[in-house]
Amino acid sequence: MRVLVTGGTGFIGYHLVNTLLQLNHEVTCLIRETSNIRWLESLGDPEYVYGELRNPDSLTAAVEQKDWIFHLAGIVTGVNRAHYIEVNQGGTRNLIQATARQNSGLQKFVFVSSQSAGGPTTPSRPKTEDMPDKPVTHYGESKLLAEETVLEYANTIPVSIVRPPVAYGPLDVGVQIFFQLVARGWQVKFTGPEFYLSLIYVEDLVEALLQVAAHTRATGERFYVSDNVRYSMTEIQDTIAQVMEISTHTVPLPRKLLYVPAVISECFIKLLRKPSFLNYQKIKEMTQPAWLCSAEKLQRRTGFQPQYTLSSGARKTVDWYRTHGWI
């Protein structure tokens, strides 16, 4: 297969490119002039095409004569609502318009969205595809709008949408902080009701993306993906500690205290016009009761089955972090 990957320099994108190359696909990565391709270069074989999602003319060469397109590129932090929508929805629109115009033989356009597009849940009820979408952040809203843009072209080209929850694994910097805390002998415990979430090990997520690309029964559909286990923050950190064979001390933290640094960060975001991972939107996600989703529909349509438990995935992640000096 001739495959285009946008967002290949990111955590999930890197693992997707690596797997595609191992399966002997011809892989092209859409990158910007300023992209850091250090990790992609370690894979050796992908081709590169320069382009910018906000510049439609730069996308023509990238989408031509491709069998599969995996669209992962976007922003997870933005300056304001308009910034999120400009990049995540506007960039997606430019890419799929170029695809519809230049590639009539495309076999699948897979848009990697986010669980944030569906919104949070209660601890007792995982999100499914037939439940109403209620994003609570600008990021989630922008991803939902991007999904709707993709589905506008469902009668023109074969499209599929995948909504991952929190993904973890080698090269991830999002969940890394919990590995770092445990490595130093600490755990964070939010006071009040327990916080629950779904997870997916990155190699399982990549396999789900490949299954969606290959199956015609996945065409024109949205899919949540997870390992179908409900985790509490305590269980996640306990598992990491067990894998590391480290005893930890628990630090209680009222979730409302998270708003203090977020407010300070927001002031700098507005002043400097530069996004920051620590912002009000991110704290808004963390103060929801649960982020749970069910992969049952994906399993029915494609036969996808996760291969990693939290313990086995955390072990591979810890080994990689230690090897590369990240913990």
N, C-alpha and C positions, 0 to 999 in steps of 0.2 A: 504494500500500500504506500502511496505517496501522501504524507501527512504534514499538515501545518499545525504548529502549536504556538499560540500566543501566550505570553506569560511564562515562557520556558525558563526564565532566570529566577523565578520564584520557587518556593519550597515544593509545592505540589507539581508545578511544571517541570522542575528538574527531574523528579522521580518518574513522571510520565514520559519524558524524553528518553531517559535511561532505559525504561522498559521497552519502549517502541524500538529503540536501536537494538536491544538484545533480541527482539523478535524479528530483526532484519527488515524493518520498515525503512523507507526513505523519509527522513525527518528534516523538515525545514522549520526554523524558529524565527518568528517575527520579533525583531529587537529594535530598540532605538539607538541612536548614535551614542547616547550616554549610558547605555545598559552595561551592567557589570556581568560579564560572561565567564567569570573565573570558574564557577562550578561546571558550567556547560562545557568549557574547554577541556575539563578533565575527562569528559566522555569521549572526546576525540572526533566523532564522526558527523554530528549534525551540521547541516548547512544553515547559513544565516541570510535573512533578507531584511533590509532596513525599512522601517515604516513607523508611522505614528497613528494611533487609532483616531485621533482628532483631525487627521489630514487624509481625507478620503482618497485623494489621488495617489498617495503613497502605498495604498493597499492592493492595487491592481495586480502587480506582479506576484505578490504573496499568495493570493487565493487561486491563481490560475493552475489548472491541471492537477488539482489535489483530489484525492479520494475521500479523505477524512480531514475535518478541521476541528481542533479542540481549542475553544476560546476560553482562556483562563485569565487573560490580562485585565487589569482594572486597578482601582485603588481601594484600600481598606481604611485609610484615614484621609480626611479632606479638610479644607479650610471652612467650608460651609455647605449647605444643602445643594446649592447650584453647582459646586465643584464636583460633588459625588455624582450628580445626575449627568453633568457634562461628560465626564469620563466613562462612567459605568453604563449609562444608557446611550449617550451620544456616540461613544466609541463603538459600542456593540452594533448600533444602527449602521454606522459607516462600514463596519466589517461585513455584516450580513448583506447589506446592499451591494457591496462590491462582489461578494460571492454569488449572489443571484444574477448579477449582470455578467460576470466573467466565467462562471463555472457551472454550466448546465448539467455536467456529468457527476457532480458531487454525490457521494454515497451517504455521508452523514455530517451534519454540523452539530457538534456537542457543545452546549454552553454550560460552563461550570459556574453555577450561581452560588447560593449560600442558604443555609437554614434560616439566616436572618430575614430572608425575603418572606418567609412564612410567619415569623414572629414567635414569641415565647409560648410556653405551655404551662400547665399545672404539673405537679410532681406525679400525678396518677394517670396522666393521659398524654402519650406521645403524639406528636403532630403527624397527620397523614395527609395525603395529597387532596383528599376530598374536603378537608377542613378549610374554613375561610382564612385568607392571608391577612395578617395584621402586623406588619412590621412596625417596630417601635423606634427605629433609628433612621437617620438619613441614608446610611449605608444599606440597610435592609430595604428601604423604599427604592433606592436607585437600582438595586439588584432585581427587585420585582418589576420595575419599569423596563429593565433590560430584558427580562424574561418575556414580557408582553410584546416587546419589539421583535424578539426572535420568533414568537408564535405567529406574528403577522405574516411571516414568510413560510409558514408550514405547508401551504398549498403550492409553493414554488420549489422549495428544496426540502429534503428530509432533515428535520431538526429534532433534537432531544435536549432536555434540561435536567441537570443533576444538582441537587441541593445538599452539599456536605455539611455535617456539623463540625465541631472542633476536630481538626486532623492533627496528628502528631507523628513524630518519627525523626530520623536523621535530617539535619539541616534546618529543622523548625526552630524559629526564635520566639514564637508565640507562647507555647507551653513550656519552653525552656526554663522560664523563671521558677517553675515549681520543682523542676529537677535540680536547679541551682540551690534553692532553699533547702531541700531535703539533703543535698550533698553537704550542706553546712550544719545540718542537724536541726532544722526548723520546719514546722508546718504552720500554715495559716488556717485558722478556724473562724469562719464568719459567725458572729453571734446571731441568735434568733433561729428561724427555721433553716433546715439544711438546704443547700443549693444543689440541684440535680442537673445533669447534662448528658448528652449522647456524645460518643467519641467514634473515631475511625482511624485505624492505623494507615499510614499513607500508602503502603503497598496494596492494602485492600481497596482503598479508594481508587487507585490507578486501575486495578482489575475491574472495578465497577464501571469506570469510564470506558474501558475497552469493551466490556460486555454491552453497554448501551450503544456504542458505535457499531457493533457487529450485528445486533439483533433488530430485525425489522419491526418486531412487536414493541420496541421501545420508541419508535418514531412518533413524533408529534405529542410526546408526553413529558410530564414533569415527574421526577423521582427524588425522594429522600434516600439517603444512604447512611447507614451506621452499622455498628456491630450488634445492634438490637439489645444492648444492655443498658440499664439505667445506673449511672454512677453518681455518687455523692462526691463532693470535693474531698471529704475525709477519706473515702475509699480510694480515690485516685492517689492521694499523697501517701496513704498507707502502703499501697501496692508499689509505688516508686521506692519507698523506704525498704520494703522487703527485698526488692530486686537489688538495691544497693547494699543491703545488709547493714543498714545504719539505724541507730536509735535516734528518735527525734523528740523535740519539745514542741508543744503546741502553743501558738500565740493567738489569743482571741482578738478578733478585729470586727468592730461594728461596721457593717457595710456602708452606713451613712458617712463614715469618715472618709470613704473613697472620694466623696464629692469635693473635699477640701483641695487636694492636689489637682483634681480635674478642673476646678474653677480657676486656679492659678495658671494651669496649662492653657486654658481657653483664652486667658488674657494675652498670653504670649502668641498664641495662634492668630488672634485678631491683630496684634501689633506687628508681628513679623510676616504675616500672611504665609506661614509655613505650617503644614499639618503636623500633628504629634500623635503618637499611639495612645498616650494618656490624654483623654479628652472626655467631655461630658457624654458624648454618644457611647463611648466604650463603657463608661461606668453605668449608663442606663441599661445596657445589656446585662452587666454583671449583677444588677440589683433586681432582676426578674426572679420569680420563684423557680423556674426550670426552663431548660432548653433541651427538649427531648423530641426525637423523631423516630419513625418506624420505617424500616427498609423492606417491609413485606411486599409491597407492590413491585419493587425492583426485583425481588427474589422470584416472584411469580412470573414476571415477564421475561427475565433473562437467565434465571437459575443461579444468580449470584449468591455466593456464600462466603462470608468473611473467614479468613484463615487464622487471624491473630486475635488472641485474648489480650486484655490490657497487660497482663503479666509478661507474655511473650513479646508484645510490641514494645513495652517499656524496657525490656532487657536489651533488645536490639538498639533502642534509642540511647540508653545509657552507655552501651559499648561504643557507639559512634561518638557521643559527646566526650567520653573519656579519651578516646583515640585522638580526637582533634582538639583536645584541651578546652572544651566548652564548659566543662564542670570540673 
